[in-house]
Amino acid sequence: MVVKQQIIDKARSESRTLLTEVESKELIRQAGISVSDTRLATSREEATSMSKQFGFPVVLKIASPD
């Protein structure tokens, strides 16, 4: 688990003023609020592996700075 300050520091070091969905949900989770399980896959193989762990159906969403 990435701690709150690391998430914020990473965003700042990248000159971002917005957090990603994954980062935001992690901060909310750390505050003790339930959120849907969200993971970031960086390859097709990783996405396939994660979907098998979650069970089906799953939803895929593109995470891009664009």
Secondary structure as a PSIPRED ss2 file (coil, helix, strand):
# PSIPRED VFORMAT (PSIPRED V4.0)

   1 M C   1.000  0.000  0.000
   2 V C   1.000  0.000  0.000
   3 V C   1.000  0.000  0.000
   4 K H   0.000  1.000  0.000
   5 Q H   0.000  1.000  0.000
   6 Q H   0.000  1.000  0.000
   7 I H   0.000  1.000  0.000
   8 I H   0.000  1.000  0.000
   9 D H   0.000  1.000  0.000
  10 K H   0.000  1.000  0.000
  11 A H   0.000  1.000  0.000
  12 R H   0.000  1.000  0.000
  13 S H   0.000  1.000  0.000
  14 E C   1.000  0.000  0.000
  15 S C   1.000  0.000  0.000
  16 R C   1.000  0.000  0.000
  17 T C   1.000  0.000  0.000
  18 L C   1.000  0.000  0.000
  19 L C   1.000  0.000  0.000
  20 T C   1.000  0.000  0.000
  21 E H   0.000  1.000  0.000
  22 V H   0.000  1.000  0.000
  23 E H   0.000  1.000  0.000
  24 S H   0.000  1.000  0.000
  25 K H   0.000  1.000  0.000
  26 E H   0.000  1.000  0.000
  27 L H   0.000  1.000  0.000
  28 I H   0.000  1.000  0.000
  29 R H   0.000  1.000  0.000
  30 Q H   0.000  1.000  0.000
  31 A C   1.000  0.000  0.000
  32 G C   1.000  0.000  0.000
  33 I C   1.000  0.000  0.000
  34 S C   1.000  0.000  0.000
  35 V C   1.000  0.000  0.000
  36 S C   1.000  0.000  0.000
  37 D C   1.000  0.000  0.000
  38 T C   1.000  0.000  0.000
  39 R C   1.000  0.000  0.000
  40 L C   1.000  0.000  0.000
  41 A C   1.000  0.000  0.000
  42 T C   1.000  0.000  0.000
  43 S C   1.000  0.000  0.000
  44 R H   0.000  1.000  0.000
  45 E H   0.000  1.000  0.000
  46 E H   0.000  1.000  0.000
  47 A H   0.000  1.000  0.000
  48 T H   0.000  1.000  0.000
  49 S H   0.000  1.000  0.000
  50 M H   0.000  1.000  0.000
  51 S H   0.000  1.000  0.000
  52 K H   0.000  1.000  0.000
  53 Q H   0.000  1.000  0.000
  54 F H   0.000  1.000  0.000
  55 G C   1.000  0.000  0.000
  56 F C   1.000  0.000  0.000
  57 P C   1.000  0.000  0.000
  58 V C   1.000  0.000  0.000
  59 V C   1.000  0.000  0.000
  60 L C   1.000  0.000  0.000
  61 K C   1.000  0.000  0.000
  62 I C   1.000  0.000  0.000
  63 A C   1.000  0.000  0.000
  64 S C   1.000  0.000  0.000
  65 P C   1.000  0.000  0.000
  66 D C   1.000  0.000  0.000
